């Protein structure tokens, strides 16, 4: 999704006020953002939150099943 819009990880991370490393970890599915950050990412990518969760591309792999306390 991000790549389809020619957006960099650094650009999205800056908009989300998180580090590029944290954003990269979200994309890889290593951490799960809080719902507020998930909603923010959906707004940035101009998609519904459900599209992020269902996207098969794996360029943004997100899950709401984790108990992560990611808040940055």
Secondary structure, 3 states (H helix, E strand, C coil): CCHHHCCCHHHHHHHHCCCHHHHHHHHCCCCCECHHHHHHHHHHHCCCHHHHHHCCCCCCCCCCCCCCCECC
